[in-house]
Amino acid sequence: MHYLLFYEVAKDYLARRGEFRDAHLKNAWESSARGELVLGGALANPVDGAVLLFQGQSPAVAENFAQSDPYVTSGIVKGWHVREWTTVAGEQAAIPIRPKAAHAGAIELARTTPSHKPSLILRMWRAHTSPEKVGTYVQHATQKVFPALQTIAGHRGAYLLHRAVGGAIEIVVLTLWESMQAVRRFAGTEPDKAVVEPEARAALTDFDESVTHFEVVYSNNLLGPPGSPQPRMGD
């Protein structure tokens, strides 16, 4: 869902803003990298407030930001409130609603074509490790990284693959996501960049700095749907 955070600024807002602006912007861009903050900025003509657009599972995503924002804690923002925003049009709409004519066309198309589930995004990443360290990487991934992935909205499961190649072990990680927007909640504003934690780097001999994304157009998953008793993994 989308949430709007409204700021009411104090009379000395413009005079004091420079003192806290870098810290405020740091928090804002970090929130954006986590896939929470969509847009934010001050109102103009006059500068008497600000509006920030968030996406998340509850208003807490915006409330937590406001409560720790240097603009708020310093008092240059004297009041704030959060409103849920039901977005129905546009590529990033939380609840997209099409016109009746388009809806009727979609129904007719469904009558003449095989039904299928909405496409998923598959994220693929490769790395190499040694036979001695492969267990370290698997332990790190399954006990720390993969459980964290399950808390991200839009994560739909994953696979961890490995094989012996010469004297090394090749690792392939495939993660499934409901959309690129969901991928960004994990990877941030550069979704094609690999996310490799220091502990994982220490267990690898080399790894891809980037990942590849595919749209899943068909699946005949005999292992069961995401969420069945199998590891849910990611890079």
N, C-alpha and C positions, 0 to 999 in steps of 0.2 A: 504494500500500500504506500501511498504518498502522504507526506505530512508537511505542512507549512509552519515555519517558525517565524513569528512576527516579533520584531524588536521595537521598543519605544525608547528613543535616546534622550539623554539629559541635555540641558541647555548648553553645557560646555563640551558636548560630544566632539565637535570639530576641533576645538582647541586642544583637547586631551587625547584624541584618537591616535596620533602619531606615536605616543609612548607605548601603546599596547598593540599596535597594528601587526607587527611581525609575529608576535605570539598568537594573535587571533588567526592570522593567515596560515600559520604553521598547523594549528589545530584543524582549520578548515580543509586544507589540502590533504592532510592525513585522513580525515573523514571521507573525503572524496576518493582517495586511494583504496579505502576499505569498501567502496561501493555504497556509502551511506548518503553523503551530500551530493546532490545533483547540480544545483546552482545556488549561488548566494551573492548578495550585494546590497548596498545601501540604496534607499529610495532617493530620487533626485527632484530638485525644484519644488519644494524645499527638501533639504536633507533632514528629515524628521523621523526616520525609522529605517529599518532594513527587513528584508524578507529572505529566508533560506528554505530551499526545497530539499526534503530528505525522502529516502525510500527505505522501508524496513517492515518488520513484522508487527511493530507496535509504536505508539508515540514516543516510547522511551529512547528511540534512536535520535530524536530531535531534543527531547528533554535533557538527556545526558550531555549532549553537546552544549546546550545553553548553560547548564549548571556549572560547567568547568570553563566556559569561555572567558578569557581575560576582560573582554568588554563588559561582561555582566558582573564578574567578581570585583572589578574596579569601580563599578557604579556609573560608568558613562552610558551604559544601557540601564535605564531605571525600571523597565518592565518588559516582560515577554510572555507570550502564550503560544500554544501549539494547536493547530486545527487539522483534522484529517481532511484530505483533499481527494475526492473521488474522481480520478482521471479516466475519461472514457474515449478520448480521441488522440491520435498521435502514435508514433512508433513505440513510445515508452509508456503508454497508458497502462495503468494497473488493471483496469477492467474494460478492455476495448469493446465498444458497441458500434456496430456498423449500421448504415442506413437500411431501411426495410428492403429497398430494391437489391442492395448488395447481399442482404441476408437471404432473400428469396433465391438469388443466383447461386449462393453457396449451397442451399438446400437442393436445388436442381442438380448441381454438380455432384453432390453426395449421392444422389440417386443413380447416377450413371458411372461412377467410378468406385473402385474398391475402397472400403473404409480403412483408415490407418491412424495411428497415434501421431500427435504433433512431433515434429522432428526434434531430436536432441542434438547437442553439440558434443563431439568427442574431442578431447584434448590429449595429444600424444607427446610424450617426452622420452628421450633416450639418454642412457648413461652407461658407464662401465665401472666395474670394480674388480677386486681380486677375489679368488676363492676364499682367502682368509678373512676378508672384510665384508663379504656379501651378507653374512648373518647380522653384522652390526647395522648395516643399512636397513635390512628387513625389520629388525627390532625397532629401530628409530621410526621407520615409516608406520608400522602397524600399531605401535604403542603411543605415538605422539601425534604424527601428522594426520593420519587417516581418521582418528576419532575427532580431531578438530574440523576436518572437512564435513563431517556429518552434521555439524551445527550451522553450516552455511546454507541459507535459503537458496534452493535451486540446484543443489548437488544431488545427483541421481545415481551414484554408484561408481565403481571403478574396478580395474584389474591391474595386478602387478605381474609382469612376465619376466622371466630371465632364462638365459641359455648360455652354455659354455661355447666360447669362440676362441680357439687356440688355447692360450693359458689364462684367458680373462673371462669375466662374466658380463654379458651384455644384459642390461636392464631396460625394459620398456614399461612405462606407466601410462595407462589409459584411464582418464577420468571422464565421467558423463555429466553434462549440465543441461538444464532446461532451456538455456538461452545464453547469448554472449553477455547479457546483462548479469546473469548469475556468475559467469566466469570472472567478470570484473570484480564481483564481491570478494573473490578469492585472490585474483592476481593484481588487482588495482587498475590504474589508468593505462598500463601497458600490458594488455592481456597476452601478447605474443612473447613476452619475456618470461623465462623459466623462474619459478620460485623454488630456490634451493637453500635450505637453512644451513648454518655453519656445521652443525653436527652431521648432516648428510654429506656435505662437501668433504669432510674429514674421512668419510668411509668410501669415497669414490676416487677413481683414478682420473676420470675425465667425464664431462657431461655436456649436453647441448645447452647453450645459453638461451636458446629460443625454443618454442614449442610450435606444434602444428595443430590447427583446428579443422575438423571435418563436420559437415552436417550429416547426421545419420538418416538415410533415406529408407532403409529397410533393416529389420532385425528379426532373426529367428532364433531367439536366445534360449537354448536348451538348458542352460545352467540356471534359469530362473530369473525373475525380474530384479532390478536393483532393490536392495533391501532384504533379499533372501540371505540365509546364513552363509555368507562368503565375505572375504575382506573387502572393504570399501577404501580405495587407495587413491593417492594423488602425488604429483611431483612437489 
